[in-house]
Amino acid sequence: MTADDSFGRLDDDDYPAYTMGRAAEMLNTTQGFLRAIGEARLITPLRSAGGHRRYSRYQLRIAARARELVDGGTPIEAACRIVILEDQLEEAQRINAEHHRGTNPPGMPTSA
């Protein structure tokens, strides 16, 4: 991968562009928090060739939501489960909306 390829991928939500230290800094949290949500299987960071954790923007959004819940007093395991369920619901709603767009004739309103 060339430098030009790497820069082009920075707009990719799934590209693991952030080190653990930078991710923790961006989320205003600790590296231990990121390890804990990894152990709870909320996110699984990719590993660099040297074995260092690397996070994507999508993973940082997920981690930020978990951090918000934990800061509000939710235990970390429960926060991780809530975030997983929220993510699954969002995906199901997206699929449902796509299905409705695909099954209704043009000009026909979709039912909500």
Chimera marker file (.cmm) of the C-alpha trace (Angstrom):
<marker_set name="trace">
<marker id="1" x="0.000" y="0.000" z="0.000" r="1" g="1" b="0" radius="0.5"/>
<marker id="2" x="1.425" y="3.387" z="-0.970" r="1" g="1" b="0" radius="0.5"/>
<marker id="3" x="1.151" y="6.600" z="1.013" r="1" g="1" b="0" radius="0.5"/>
<marker id="4" x="-1.454" y="7.822" z="-1.476" r="1" g="1" b="0" radius="0.5"/>
<marker id="5" x="-3.549" y="4.703" z="-0.822" r="1" g="1" b="0" radius="0.5"/>
<marker id="6" x="-3.319" y="5.267" z="2.940" r="1" g="1" b="0" radius="0.5"/>
<marker id="7" x="-4.434" y="8.891" z="2.691" r="1" g="1" b="0" radius="0.5"/>
<marker id="8" x="-7.363" y="7.897" z="0.508" r="1" g="1" b="0" radius="0.5"/>
<marker id="9" x="-8.514" y="5.368" z="3.095" r="1" g="1" b="0" radius="0.5"/>
<marker id="10" x="-8.731" y="7.963" z="5.884" r="1" g="1" b="0" radius="0.5"/>
<marker id="11" x="-12.299" y="8.704" z="4.773" r="1" g="1" b="0" radius="0.5"/>
<marker id="12" x="-13.142" y="5.002" z="5.217" r="1" g="1" b="0" radius="0.5"/>
<marker id="13" x="-15.032" y="4.493" z="8.518" r="1" g="1" b="0" radius="0.5"/>
<marker id="14" x="-13.617" y="0.976" z="8.808" r="1" g="1" b="0" radius="0.5"/>
<marker id="15" x="-9.959" y="1.814" z="8.158" r="1" g="1" b="0" radius="0.5"/>
<marker id="16" x="-7.932" y="1.239" z="11.355" r="1" g="1" b="0" radius="0.5"/>
<marker id="17" x="-6.154" y="4.597" z="11.341" r="1" g="1" b="0" radius="0.5"/>
<marker id="18" x="-5.852" y="5.311" z="15.074" r="1" g="1" b="0" radius="0.5"/>
<marker id="19" x="-3.416" y="3.914" z="17.596" r="1" g="1" b="0" radius="0.5"/>
<marker id="20" x="-4.642" y="3.002" z="21.055" r="1" g="1" b="0" radius="0.5"/>
<marker id="21" x="-3.014" y="6.086" z="22.542" r="1" g="1" b="0" radius="0.5"/>
<marker id="22" x="-4.568" y="8.415" z="19.971" r="1" g="1" b="0" radius="0.5"/>
<marker id="23" x="-7.969" y="6.706" z="20.297" r="1" g="1" b="0" radius="0.5"/>
<marker id="24" x="-7.910" y="7.088" z="24.091" r="1" g="1" b="0" radius="0.5"/>
<marker id="25" x="-6.913" y="10.732" z="23.724" r="1" g="1" b="0" radius="0.5"/>
<marker id="26" x="-9.687" y="11.432" z="21.206" r="1" g="1" b="0" radius="0.5"/>
<marker id="27" x="-12.284" y="9.817" z="23.493" r="1" g="1" b="0" radius="0.5"/>
<marker id="28" x="-10.862" y="11.459" z="26.602" r="1" g="1" b="0" radius="0.5"/>
<marker id="29" x="-10.546" y="8.064" z="28.241" r="1" g="1" b="0" radius="0.5"/>
<marker id="30" x="-7.846" y="5.622" z="29.234" r="1" g="1" b="0" radius="0.5"/>
<marker id="31" x="-6.192" y="2.855" z="27.291" r="1" g="1" b="0" radius="0.5"/>
<marker id="32" x="-7.490" y="0.549" z="30.028" r="1" g="1" b="0" radius="0.5"/>
<marker id="33" x="-11.063" y="1.460" z="29.086" r="1" g="1" b="0" radius="0.5"/>
<marker id="34" x="-10.348" y="0.528" z="25.466" r="1" g="1" b="0" radius="0.5"/>
<marker id="35" x="-8.836" y="-2.764" z="26.584" r="1" g="1" b="0" radius="0.5"/>
<marker id="36" x="-11.888" y="-3.447" z="28.786" r="1" g="1" b="0" radius="0.5"/>
<marker id="37" x="-14.400" y="-2.921" z="25.993" r="1" g="1" b="0" radius="0.5"/>
<marker id="38" x="-12.206" y="-5.114" z="23.805" r="1" g="1" b="0" radius="0.5"/>
<marker id="39" x="-12.282" y="-7.851" z="26.439" r="1" g="1" b="0" radius="0.5"/>
<marker id="40" x="-16.077" y="-7.437" z="26.627" r="1" g="1" b="0" radius="0.5"/>
<marker id="41" x="-16.044" y="-7.984" z="22.821" r="1" g="1" b="0" radius="0.5"/>
<marker id="42" x="-17.724" y="-4.690" z="22.045" r="1" g="1" b="0" radius="0.5"/>
<marker id="43" x="-14.984" y="-3.857" z="19.559" r="1" g="1" b="0" radius="0.5"/>
<marker id="44" x="-12.087" y="-5.872" z="18.247" r="1" g="1" b="0" radius="0.5"/>
<marker id="45" x="-9.288" y="-3.599" z="17.104" r="1" g="1" b="0" radius="0.5"/>
<marker id="46" x="-7.111" y="-4.715" z="14.258" r="1" g="1" b="0" radius="0.5"/>
<marker id="47" x="-3.442" y="-5.310" z="14.992" r="1" g="1" b="0" radius="0.5"/>
<marker id="48" x="-0.539" y="-3.680" z="13.211" r="1" g="1" b="0" radius="0.5"/>
<marker id="49" x="2.342" y="-5.807" z="11.970" r="1" g="1" b="0" radius="0.5"/>
<marker id="50" x="4.028" y="-5.081" z="15.304" r="1" g="1" b="0" radius="0.5"/>
<marker id="51" x="0.963" y="-6.249" z="17.275" r="1" g="1" b="0" radius="0.5"/>
<marker id="52" x="-0.310" y="-2.798" z="18.274" r="1" g="1" b="0" radius="0.5"/>
<marker id="53" x="-4.047" y="-2.150" z="18.455" r="1" g="1" b="0" radius="0.5"/>
<marker id="54" x="-5.477" y="0.052" z="15.703" r="1" g="1" b="0" radius="0.5"/>
<marker id="55" x="-8.988" y="1.517" z="15.750" r="1" g="1" b="0" radius="0.5"/>
<marker id="56" x="-11.336" y="2.734" z="13.022" r="1" g="1" b="0" radius="0.5"/>
<marker id="57" x="-13.633" y="5.750" z="13.212" r="1" g="1" b="0" radius="0.5"/>
<marker id="58" x="-16.600" y="3.384" z="13.440" r="1" g="1" b="0" radius="0.5"/>
<marker id="59" x="-15.023" y="1.654" z="16.440" r="1" g="1" b="0" radius="0.5"/>
<marker id="60" x="-14.328" y="5.018" z="18.059" r="1" g="1" b="0" radius="0.5"/>
<marker id="61" x="-18.008" y="5.981" z="17.736" r="1" g="1" b="0" radius="0.5"/>
<marker id="62" x="-18.998" y="2.688" z="19.367" r="1" g="1" b="0" radius="0.5"/>
<marker id="63" x="-16.440" y="3.213" z="22.146" r="1" g="1" b="0" radius="0.5"/>
<marker id="64" x="-17.654" y="6.782" z="22.686" r="1" g="1" b="0" radius="0.5"/>
<marker id="65" x="-21.230" y="5.551" z="23.168" r="1" g="1" b="0" radius="0.5"/>
<marker id="66" x="-20.056" y="2.940" z="25.680" r="1" g="1" b="0" radius="0.5"/>
<marker id="67" x="-18.052" y="5.603" z="27.495" r="1" g="1" b="0" radius="0.5"/>
<marker id="68" x="-21.150" y="7.812" z="27.683" r="1" g="1" b="0" radius="0.5"/>
<marker id="69" x="-23.128" y="4.999" z="29.323" r="1" g="1" b="0" radius="0.5"/>
<marker id="70" x="-20.322" y="4.124" z="31.739" r="1" g="1" b="0" radius="0.5"/>
<marker id="71" x="-19.945" y="7.784" z="32.694" r="1" g="1" b="0" radius="0.5"/>
<marker id="72" x="-23.679" y="7.745" z="33.468" r="1" g="1" b="0" radius="0.5"/>
<marker id="73" x="-23.208" y="4.897" z="35.934" r="1" g="1" b="0" radius="0.5"/>
<marker id="74" x="-23.892" y="1.848" z="33.785" r="1" g="1" b="0" radius="0.5"/>
<marker id="75" x="-21.531" y="-1.068" z="34.486" r="1" g="1" b="0" radius="0.5"/>
<marker id="76" x="-19.131" y="-1.633" z="31.583" r="1" g="1" b="0" radius="0.5"/>
<marker id="77" x="-20.496" y="-5.088" z="30.694" r="1" g="1" b="0" radius="0.5"/>
<marker id="78" x="-24.063" y="-3.737" z="30.578" r="1" g="1" b="0" radius="0.5"/>
<marker id="79" x="-22.948" y="-0.684" z="28.586" r="1" g="1" b="0" radius="0.5"/>
<marker id="80" x="-21.291" y="-2.945" z="26.027" r="1" g="1" b="0" radius="0.5"/>
<marker id="81" x="-24.438" y="-5.059" z="25.697" r="1" g="1" b="0" radius="0.5"/>
<marker id="82" x="-26.608" y="-1.949" z="25.287" r="1" g="1" b="0" radius="0.5"/>
<marker id="83" x="-24.339" y="-0.590" z="22.559" r="1" g="1" b="0" radius="0.5"/>
<marker id="84" x="-24.351" y="-3.934" z="20.750" r="1" g="1" b="0" radius="0.5"/>
<marker id="85" x="-28.153" y="-4.029" z="20.842" r="1" g="1" b="0" radius="0.5"/>
<marker id="86" x="-28.410" y="-0.414" z="19.676" r="1" g="1" b="0" radius="0.5"/>
<marker id="87" x="-26.100" y="-1.190" z="16.768" r="1" g="1" b="0" radius="0.5"/>
<marker id="88" x="-28.095" y="-4.292" z="15.837" r="1" g="1" b="0" radius="0.5"/>
<marker id="89" x="-31.348" y="-2.304" z="15.963" r="1" g="1" b="0" radius="0.5"/>
<marker id="90" x="-29.911" y="0.423" z="13.738" r="1" g="1" b="0" radius="0.5"/>
<marker id="91" x="-28.770" y="-2.175" z="11.211" r="1" g="1" b="0" radius="0.5"/>
<marker id="92" x="-32.165" y="-3.924" z="11.254" r="1" g="1" b="0" radius="0.5"/>
<marker id="93" x="-33.931" y="-0.602" z="10.699" r="1" g="1" b="0" radius="0.5"/>
<marker id="94" x="-31.611" y="0.193" z="7.782" r="1" g="1" b="0" radius="0.5"/>
<marker id="95" x="-32.297" y="-3.201" z="6.190" r="1" g="1" b="0" radius="0.5"/>
<marker id="96" x="-36.032" y="-2.793" z="6.760" r="1" g="1" b="0" radius="0.5"/>
<marker id="97" x="-36.007" y="0.644" z="5.114" r="1" g="1" b="0" radius="0.5"/>
<marker id="98" x="-34.092" y="-0.768" z="2.116" r="1" g="1" b="0" radius="0.5"/>
<marker id="99" x="-36.581" y="-3.603" z="1.859" r="1" g="1" b="0" radius="0.5"/>
<marker id="100" x="-39.522" y="-1.205" z="1.880" r="1" g="1" b="0" radius="0.5"/>
<marker id="101" x="-37.914" y="0.985" z="-0.793" r="1" g="1" b="0" radius="0.5"/>
<marker id="102" x="-37.352" y="-2.098" z="-2.930" r="1" g="1" b="0" radius="0.5"/>
<marker id="103" x="-40.863" y="-3.551" z="-2.610" r="1" g="1" b="0" radius="0.5"/>
<marker id="104" x="-42.997" y="-0.437" z="-3.092" r="1" g="1" b="0" radius="0.5"/>
<marker id="105" x="-43.675" y="0.786" z="-6.621" r="1" g="1" b="0" radius="0.5"/>
<marker id="106" x="-42.263" y="4.248" z="-7.428" r="1" g="1" b="0" radius="0.5"/>
<marker id="107" x="-44.548" y="7.006" z="-6.223" r="1" g="1" b="0" radius="0.5"/>
<marker id="108" x="-46.278" y="4.779" z="-3.680" r="1" g="1" b="0" radius="0.5"/>
<marker id="109" x="-45.868" y="5.907" z="-0.077" r="1" g="1" b="0" radius="0.5"/>
<marker id="110" x="-44.182" y="3.521" z="2.335" r="1" g="1" b="0" radius="0.5"/>
<marker id="111" x="-45.966" y="2.581" z="5.510" r="1" g="1" b="0" radius="0.5"/>
<marker id="112" x="-44.202" y="3.424" z="8.736" r="1" g="1" b="0" radius="0.5"/>
<link id1="1" id2="2" r="1" g="1" b="0" radius="0.2"/>
<link id1="2" id2="3" r="1" g="1" b="0" radius="0.2"/>
<link id1="3" id2="4" r="1" g="1" b="0" radius="0.2"/>
<link id1="4" id2="5" r="1" g="1" b="0" radius="0.2"/>
<link id1="5" id2="6" r="1" g="1" b="0" radius="0.2"/>
<link id1="6" id2="7" r="1" g="1" b="0" radius="0.2"/>
<link id1="7" id2="8" r="1" g="1" b="0" radius="0.2"/>
<link id1="8" id2="9" r="1" g="1" b="0" radius="0.2"/>
<link id1="9" id2="10" r="1" g="1" b="0" radius="0.2"/>
<link id1="10" id2="11" r="1" g="1" b="0" radius="0.2"/>
<link id1="11" id2="12" r="1" g="1" b="0" radius="0.2"/>
<link id1="12" id2="13" r="1" g="1" b="0" radius="0.2"/>
<link id1="13" id2="14" r="1" g="1" b="0" radius="0.2"/>
<link id1="14" id2="15" r="1" g="1" b="0" radius="0.2"/>
<link id1="15" id2="16" r="1" g="1" b="0" radius="0.2"/>
<link id1="16" id2="17" r="1" g="1" b="0" radius="0.2"/>
<link id1="17" id2="18" r="1" g="1" b="0" radius="0.2"/>
<link id1="18" id2="19" r="1" g="1" b="0" radius="0.2"/>
<link id1="19" id2="20" r="1" g="1" b="0" radius="0.2"/>
<link id1="20" id2="21" r="1" g="1" b="0" radius="0.2"/>
<link id1="21" id2="22" r="1" g="1" b="0" radius="0.2"/>
<link id1="22" id2="23" r="1" g="1" b="0" radius="0.2"/>
<link id1="23" id2="24" r="1" g="1" b="0" radius="0.2"/>
<link id1="24" id2="25" r="1" g="1" b="0" radius="0.2"/>
<link id1="25" id2="26" r="1" g="1" b="0" radius="0.2"/>
<link id1="26" id2="27" r="1" g="1" b="0" radius="0.2"/>
<link id1="27" id2="28" r="1" g="1" b="0" radius="0.2"/>
<link id1="28" id2="29" r="1" g="1" b="0" radius="0.2"/>
<link id1="29" id2="30" r="1" g="1" b="0" radius="0.2"/>
<link id1="30" id2="31" r="1" g="1" b="0" radius="0.2"/>
<link id1="31" id2="32" r="1" g="1" b="0" radius="0.2"/>
<link id1="32" id2="33" r="1" g="1" b="0" radius="0.2"/>
<link id1="33" id2="34" r="1" g="1" b="0" radius="0.2"/>
<link id1="34" id2="35" r="1" g="1" b="0" radius="0.2"/>
<link id1="35" id2="36" r="1" g="1" b="0" radius="0.2"/>
<link id1="36" id2="37" r="1" g="1" b="0" radius="0.2"/>
<link id1="37" id2="38" r="1" g="1" b="0" radius="0.2"/>
<link id1="38" id2="39" r="1" g="1" b="0" radius="0.2"/>
<link id1="39" id2="40" r="1" g="1" b="0" radius="0.2"/>
<link id1="40" id2="41" r="1" g="1" b="0" radius="0.2"/>
<link id1="41" id2="42" r="1" g="1" b="0" radius="0.2"/>
<link id1="42" id2="43" r="1" g="1" b="0" radius="0.2"/>
<link id1="43" id2="44" r="1" g="1" b="0" radius="0.2"/>
<link id1="44" id2="45" r="1" g="1" b="0" radius="0.2"/>
<link id1="45" id2="46" r="1" g="1" b="0" radius="0.2"/>
<link id1="46" id2="47" r="1" g="1" b="0" radius="0.2"/>
<link id1="47" id2="48" r="1" g="1" b="0" radius="0.2"/>
<link id1="48" id2="49" r="1" g="1" b="0" radius="0.2"/>
<link id1="49" id2="50" r="1" g="1" b="0" radius="0.2"/>
<link id1="50" id2="51" r="1" g="1" b="0" radius="0.2"/>
<link id1="51" id2="52" r="1" g="1" b="0" radius="0.2"/>
<link id1="52" id2="53" r="1" g="1" b="0" radius="0.2"/>
<link id1="53" id2="54" r="1" g="1" b="0" radius="0.2"/>
<link id1="54" id2="55" r="1" g="1" b="0" radius="0.2"/>
<link id1="55" id2="56" r="1" g="1" b="0" radius="0.2"/>
<link id1="56" id2="57" r="1" g="1" b="0" radius="0.2"/>
<link id1="57" id2="58" r="1" g="1" b="0" radius="0.2"/>
<link id1="58" id2="59" r="1" g="1" b="0" radius="0.2"/>
<link id1="59" id2="60" r="1" g="1" b="0" radius="0.2"/>
<link id1="60" id2="61" r="1" g="1" b="0" radius="0.2"/>
<link id1="61" id2="62" r="1" g="1" b="0" radius="0.2"/>
<link id1="62" id2="63" r="1" g="1" b="0" radius="0.2"/>
<link id1="63" id2="64" r="1" g="1" b="0" radius="0.2"/>
<link id1="64" id2="65" r="1" g="1" b="0" radius="0.2"/>
<link id1="65" id2="66" r="1" g="1" b="0" radius="0.2"/>
<link id1="66" id2="67" r="1" g="1" b="0" radius="0.2"/>
<link id1="67" id2="68" r="1" g="1" b="0" radius="0.2"/>
<link id1="68" id2="69" r="1" g="1" b="0" radius="0.2"/>
<link id1="69" id2="70" r="1" g="1" b="0" radius="0.2"/>
<link id1="70" id2="71" r="1" g="1" b="0" radius="0.2"/>
<link id1="71" id2="72" r="1" g="1" b="0" radius="0.2"/>
<link id1="72" id2="73" r="1" g="1" b="0" radius="0.2"/>
<link id1="73" id2="74" r="1" g="1" b="0" radius="0.2"/>
<link id1="74" id2="75" r="1" g="1" b="0" radius="0.2"/>
<link id1="75" id2="76" r="1" g="1" b="0" radius="0.2"/>
<link id1="76" id2="77" r="1" g="1" b="0" radius="0.2"/>
<link id1="77" id2="78" r="1" g="1" b="0" radius="0.2"/>
<link id1="78" id2="79" r="1" g="1" b="0" radius="0.2"/>
<link id1="79" id2="80" r="1" g="1" b="0" radius="0.2"/>
<link id1="80" id2="81" r="1" g="1" b="0" radius="0.2"/>
<link id1="81" id2="82" r="1" g="1" b="0" radius="0.2"/>
<link id1="82" id2="83" r="1" g="1" b="0" radius="0.2"/>
<link id1="83" id2="84" r="1" g="1" b="0" radius="0.2"/>
<link id1="84" id2="85" r="1" g="1" b="0" radius="0.2"/>
<link id1="85" id2="86" r="1" g="1" b="0" radius="0.2"/>
<link id1="86" id2="87" r="1" g="1" b="0" radius="0.2"/>
<link id1="87" id2="88" r="1" g="1" b="0" radius="0.2"/>
<link id1="88" id2="89" r="1" g="1" b="0" radius="0.2"/>
<link id1="89" id2="90" r="1" g="1" b="0" radius="0.2"/>
<link id1="90" id2="91" r="1" g="1" b="0" radius="0.2"/>
<link id1="91" id2="92" r="1" g="1" b="0" radius="0.2"/>
<link id1="92" id2="93" r="1" g="1" b="0" radius="0.2"/>
<link id1="93" id2="94" r="1" g="1" b="0" radius="0.2"/>
<link id1="94" id2="95" r="1" g="1" b="0" radius="0.2"/>
<link id1="95" id2="96" r="1" g="1" b="0" radius="0.2"/>
<link id1="96" id2="97" r="1" g="1" b="0" radius="0.2"/>
<link id1="97" id2="98" r="1" g="1" b="0" radius="0.2"/>
<link id1="98" id2="99" r="1" g="1" b="0" radius="0.2"/>
<link id1="99" id2="100" r="1" g="1" b="0" radius="0.2"/>
<link id1="100" id2="101" r="1" g="1" b="0" radius="0.2"/>
<link id1="101" id2="102" r="1" g="1" b="0" radius="0.2"/>
<link id1="102" id2="103" r="1" g="1" b="0" radius="0.2"/>
<link id1="103" id2="104" r="1" g="1" b="0" radius="0.2"/>
<link id1="104" id2="105" r="1" g="1" b="0" radius="0.2"/>
<link id1="105" id2="106" r="1" g="1" b="0" radius="0.2"/>
<link id1="106" id2="107" r="1" g="1" b="0" radius="0.2"/>
<link id1="107" id2="108" r="1" g="1" b="0" radius="0.2"/>
<link id1="108" id2="109" r="1" g="1" b="0" radius="0.2"/>
<link id1="109" id2="110" r="1" g="1" b="0" radius="0.2"/>
<link id1="110" id2="111" r="1" g="1" b="0" radius="0.2"/>
<link id1="111" id2="112" r="1" g="1" b="0" radius="0.2"/>
</marker_set>
